[in-house]
């Protein structure tokens, strides 16, 4: 269950979601869960181009790597029809109640992916609010206001 004592995850639900959706968590909370729970997984749902040109969360300090699975396929940006099957297959033997944390640029695609995986039985699918680059600031730049990068979490150029 979300927020159980094992991980003490504290989601902050943003917007309308299915009743059983685990919710949104901050990038800092995601790092803590990934660090403390050996079964927790980060799934980056951005495109190959974003992974290459914008960068990736660097989980090497905690002995992990992000699972890379495009929610939308570039350049058409259609939803990947194989997404849930591909992610479920890649997660392999990970228990369906393990925390699965989804990341995109700003938190929109990753929320849709987390909801889709919740429907597939992964009960603790969380969206990382703010995503990798965060919201636009006053100068219309990303990476400074919120999200993985702005939180000072480890990342590397792809």
Secondary structure by P-SEA (a helix, b strand, c coil): cccccccccccccccccccccbbbbcaaaaaaaaaccccbbbbbcccccccccccccccccccbbbbbbbcccccccccccaaaaaaaaaacccccccbbbbbcccaaaaaaaaaaaaaacccbbbbbcccccccccccccccccccccccccccccc
